Amino acid sequence: MMLQRLRPLALLVMLSAQAHAVQSTDRPSGSPVETTFKASADEIANPERGMYVWAADNLAAWTQAQADAQFAAGYRIVYAPVRLDAHAGHALPATLLADLSKGFAVARRAGLKVIPRFMYNFPAGETAYRAAQDAPIDRVLEHIGQLKPVLAANADVVAYLQAGFVGAWGEWHTSSNDLTLPARRTQIRDALLAALPPDRFLQVRYPPYLMAWAPQAPRWRDRSSAARIGLHNDCFLASSTDVGTYSEDPATRQRERDYVAALSTAAPFGAETCNPADAVNPTPRTNCEDILREGRRFGLTYLNDSYYRDLFHARWQAQGCLAQVKRSMGYRFELSKLRHSSRIVAGQSGELLLTVRNAGWARAFNPRGVQLVLRHRATGKVVRLALTSMDPRAWLPGQTSTATARIAIPGGTPTGTYDMLLALPDGAASLAGDVRYNVRPANADDAAKAQGWNASLGAFRAGTTLHIL
């Protein structure tokens, strides 16, 4: 009889234990929290994209005051010519290399990135370029070798490197030393790629050179040399050939343009407009419909804000699309939806799902992280967690991407309620802690949802909370 009385009690204890086990299993993550975000139409300054201005006529002459003013004016990318005119006949002096390092330091202190181009001349007019002098091939290769450690040490603030060195203005034409011969230009290409870290991009001026090296446009990060080389078009939209950028033959020109459009999915395309009078019977494409169509087609990442304004920028302003052009260049990440675990035990992990739309014309090309930033509501303590399974470079233009990650809470993290924020820091360790280099999503502040940009943390507040147990 006693045994029969104990059986129901034992069954009750067992069922209670099973229920407790189920609750304990669910307890770390709880029910998921989900929110959505509203896109913004504002122009937002972000790294490695947008309108650029010149650092100075020579990077060595760039001052900190100039750089700081450029950042304050909303620029995040600066063209940096480096003049080597006085050194075409000998090795680069240590003073020049030191000045170059100082120029990169100016950019870093200002929160800017640069697009360097090394050149042996800068002709003053549209006819003087025919007499421009560059350097012999052996000297060019020697100079690139000397520059390699400087570029490696400062790659964090190099957005993209224009090939330079060859011909007038370093534009790879009219070389006084025949540097545009196929074998020589390939030597220079290889030396420049070797001088850059493998995650940085080179840009060349002319499509036929790119097509000679790789007849088929490369794919994103396909491990080929071609996948590390984009195009800079210094006469974008200026004539049917973009003043010599493309072939005079219509069929060849179409193939070249198709190639550059395909290439822009794998490597950056940057540009400046120019004076159409440099071409014979030019037909410049100056209207809003032209820049909006071709900016999207070629994945325009950056554009000179200073030249050639009268015929292009001013016309876009008058027709009402200049703001759209500025918004669209490069990447433009809009947070769409966030879902995550509502509570996690310290030392354990939960789930996170993020949906992002890239409303820009191009992808992000350089390494960039995704961080979950947790701020303790009671103490203000901030915990930054890298979401290493997410890569913003995979968020393609014109598409909506969804990525998932594990939220691993370190053991010993203080318990409590944390506000959730999202950050996109620079991929370089030297800049990852500098919030000026963080990407600001193109989202509107929403007081009703407690969402908004936190400039001091360089992160966007999601308006949701995470309870750490």
N, C-alpha and C positions, 0 to 999 in steps of 0.2 A: 504493500500500500504506500509506504514511504517513497519507494522508487517511482511509483506512478505519479505521486504528488510533485516530485522533483522534475519530472520530464517537461511539463509545461513551463516551469520556471527556467530550466536550461534552454528551452527553445526561445523563450522571451529574451534571455540574455544574449543568445546567439544572434537573433534578429536585430537587437539593439546594436551589437558590435558591428554587424554588416552595414547597418544604416550609418553608423559613425564613420566606417571606413569609406563609404561613398562620399559623405560630406567632406572628409579629409582630402580625398582625391580632387574634389571640385574646388576646394578652398583656395589653392594658390592662385588661380586665374579668375575665378568668379565668372559672372556673365560679361560678355564683351561690351565695350563702350564704343559707340560709333558717332561720328560727326561729319558734316560736310562743310565746304568752304565756298566763299564767293570770290570770283575773279575780279581783278582791278584793271581799269583801263589807263591807269597812271603810267607815266614814263618812269622806269626804275633803273637806276644806275647799278650795274652788276659787272663783276670782273670778266676780263678777256673778251669783251664784246662791245658793240655800239660805235658811236662816233669817236674818232680820235683826233688829236692835235699833235703838233710836233713838240718834242721835248725842247729842242733848240736847233740851230743850224748844225750843231755838233754836240753829241752827248756830253762831251767834256765841259761844255759851256753851260749846261743845264744847272740851275740853282735850286736849292730847296724851296725858296720862296715861290719860284715859278711852279714847281711840282705841287706844292701845297695848294696853290691857287687853282691849278687844273683839277685837282681832286674836288675842291670846294665848288667848282663850276659844274660838277657832275660827270667829268670824264673819268674813266677807269682804265683806259688803254691809251698809250702814247707812242707815237712813231719816233724812233731814236736813231738818226743817222750817225755813223761813226766815220770820221774823215781820216783816211790813211794816205792822203796825197803826198805828204812829206816823207813817207817811208817806203815808197814803191821800189827804191833801189837798195834797201837794206833791211835787216831784221827790225822788228818792232822794239822800241826801247822800253825799259821797265817802267818809265814814267807814264807812258801811254797806257800800259796794262793797269797800272795803279789808278790812273784817272778813270779808266773804264769801270773798275770795281767801285770807285766812288760814285759814278753815275748810277750804277745799279743800286747802291745803298740809298741814294736820293729817292729812287722809285719806291724802295721798300719802306722807308720812313714815311712817305706820302700816302701809302696804300694803293699805289699804282702798279701796273705791269707795262712792259715795253715791247715794241716790235723793232728789234735792231736791224739795221742794214749797214754793212761795211762797204765803203766805196773809196776809190782812188781819185775821184774827180767829181765836180758838180758844175757842169757847163751852165753859163748864165743865160743863154738864149737857145732858140729852137734851131739854130744853124751851127752854133759853136760845138755842139756835141760831136760833130764829125771829126773834130781834131782832139777829142778827149783821149787821155792816156791812162791805161791801167798798168798792171805789172806782169812780168813773165810768169809762166805757170809754176816754175819752181819757187818763185818768191811768194806767190799766192798760197801754195801749199805750206810753205814755211810759216807764213803768217797765221793760217788757220790752225796749225799745230800749236803755235804760241797762244792763241786765243782759247784753245780747248779747255785748259784748267779754269780760266776766268768764266767761261760759259757754264761749265759744270758747277762751279761754286755759286753761281747766281741764276741757275735755271729756274728757281722758284719765282723770280719776277720777270722771266722771259715768257711772254704769251706765245709768240711765234717768231721764228727767225726768217727774214727775207734773205734769199741767197746772196745777193749783192756781189761785190768784188769784180764782176765782169763788165767791161764796157762802160759807156756813158751812164752816169748816175747809178752804177751797179745794176743796170736793168738787163744785162745779158744781150746787148746788141752793140755794134760798132766797136768791137774790141781792137785795140791797137796791137795786141799781142796774140791775136787769133785764139782767144780763149773760148770762143763759141764753136770751135771744131769739135766734132763728136767725142773724140777720146779725151780731150782736155776738159770739156764741160762735165763729162762723167767722172773724171778724177776729182774735180772740185765738188761735185755733188757728194761723192763718197766721203771726202774729207770732212765736209760740213755735217753729214749725218753722223759720222764718227765723233765729231766734236760736241754733238748734242746728246743729252740723256735719251734713252730709247722712247720715253713717253712724251718727247717734245717734237713739234712739227717744223719742217722747213717749207718755205714757199718759193716757187720759181715764177718768173714773169711770163713765159710763153708756152702755150699748149703743145706745139709740135715737139718741144724737147721732152715734155712729159710723156707724150705718145710714143716717142722713139724708145724711151726707157721701158715703157709698159704699154703695149698696144691695146690691151684690155684694161679698163679702169679697175683699180684694185678695190677690194672689199675692206670694210672696217677691220683694222687690226689683224690683217691676214698674214702678218709676219714678213711681208715683202718690203723692200726699200720704198717702192712706189706708194705704199699705204701711209708713209710718213711725209709725203710731199704734196702740198696743196698749191694753189695758184694765187698770185696777187695781180689783179688786173688794174693797171695804172691809167687806163683810159676807158673805164667802164661806161657804156651807153653813149660814147662820144661819136661813133660813126658805125657804118655797117660792119666794119672790121674792128671796131674799137681802136681805131688809129694804129693798125698794124699788129694788134694782139692776135687777130685771126687772119686767115688766108683771104686773098682777093678772090679766089675761085669759090663760087657759091656752094658747090657740093662739098668741097674740102672744108670750107668754113662751117657748114652745118655739122659735119662729123666732129670737128674740133669743139664746137659748142656743146654738142651732145656728150662728148667725153668729159668736158669740164663740169657739166651738170651732174653726171654720174660720179665723178671724182669727189664732188662736194659732200657726198654722204660719208666719205671715208677720211677726208682731210679738209682743212679750213680754206675757205675762199674769202679773200679780203679785197678791197678796191679803193680807188679814188676816181673821180671823174676828171676830165681834162678838156682843154680848149679844142673844139671840133675843127677849128681852122687849120690844125696841124695835118688834117687829111684832105684829099682831093675830093671836091664835091661832097662834103660830108652830109649825112642825114642823121643827126643826133636824135636819140630817143629821150626826150626831156619831160614827158608828161607823167602824171601820177600812175596811169595805167602801165607805163613802161617800167618804172622802178618797182612797183608792186608785183608785177608779173616776173620780172627777171631777178629781183631780190629773192623771191621765193624759189624760183627755178634753180638758181645757182647757190642757194644756201648762204646768202651774204651774211658774214659774221661781223665785219667792221668796215667803216667807210671814213675817208678823210672829211672832216667837217669844215675845212678851210678852202678847199679847191675842188672843182671849179664852180663856185657858188652861184654866180649870176645866172647861168643858164640852167642849172640843175636844182640846187637846194632852194633858191629863191622861188623857182617855178613850183616846186612841190609845196612850198609854204603857201603860195598864192592859190593853188588848186586844193589845198586842204588836206594833204596826206603826209606832210613831213613828220607829224607826231606819230603816225602809224608806222612810218619807216623806222623811226628811232625805237619804237617799241618792239618791232619785229626782228631787227638784226640779231643774229646769234640765237641763243636759247632764250626762252621765256617760260619758266616753270610756274604753272598754276596748280596749287594743291587742290584736289577735288574731294577726296574722301579719306578719312582715317578711321580704322577700327583696331582696338587693342584690348588686351585683358584689363579688367578693372582692378584686380588685386593680385599681387605676387609676393610670395614669401622670399625674404632676403636669402640669397644663395641658390634660388631656383629661377626658372624662366617662364615667360609667357609669350603670347603671340602678338604680332603687329602686322597690319595690312595697310599699305599706302597706295592711293591712286593719284597720279600726277598727269596733267596735260602739258605738253610742250607746245605753246602757241607761237613760238618763234620760227625763224626760217632755217635754223641749223641746230645741230646737236651741240652739246658741250664737248670739247675735244680733249681738254687736259684733265688729269685725275682730280677727283673731288669726292669727299666723303659724305655720308649721311649720318647724322647724330640725333639721338633722342636726348633731349635736355630735360632733366627732372629738377624742379625747384620746390623744395620743402615749404609748404604753406606757413608753417609755424616758425621755422628758424631761418628760412631763406637759403639754406644749404643747396648748392647746385651739384648735380651728378650728371656727367656727360657719358653716354653710352654709344659706342660706335656700332652702327648697323652695317656690318661688313658684307652682308649678302646683297646690298643695294649699291648700284653704280649709276649715278645720274647721267653718265655718258650714253647709257642705253635708252634714255628717254628721248625718243626720236621726234623730229619736228612734225607738227600737224597730227600727232598721235597721242592717245591716252594710254599710259602704261600703269600696270599694277604690279607692285613688288611686295614680298613678304619677308619678315625677319623674326628671329627669336629675340625677345627682350631678356637678356641675362642680367639679373640683379646681383651685384657682388655680395658675398657674405659680409655681414657686419654693417650693411647700409642701414642708417637709422630708420626706424619704423615711422609711419605717419602718412599723411596725404600730400601728394606731389602734383603740382601743375605740370602738364605735358607740353613741351615745345619741340619743334623740329628745326634742325640746323643743317646747313650744307657748307661745311668748312673746306678750305683749300686742301688739296691733296699733299702739299709739301709740308713736312713736319715743321719747318721753320716758320710757316705762315698759318698753320692750323689753329693756333691760339689767337690770331689777330682777326677780330670779327669784321674788320673792314674788308677782308677778302672773302667773307661768307656771302653766299648768294641769298638775296632777299626774294622770296617767292612773290609772284605777281598776284597777290590776294589782298582784298580789302579788309580793313579793320572792321570788326562787327562787335560792338559793345554788348549787344543782347546775348551773344554767344561767348563773350569774354575772349574773343579772338583778336589777335593783332601782332604787329611787329615789335619785338623787343630789341632796340638798337644796342643796348649794353651787353646783351647776351648774343646778339647776332643770330636770333632764332625767332621763329613764328609761333606764337602761343596758340595751341589748338583749341583751348577752351574745355578740355577734358582733364580728368584727374586719374592718378594711379595710386592705389593704396598699397604700401609696402608693409608687410606683416612680419 
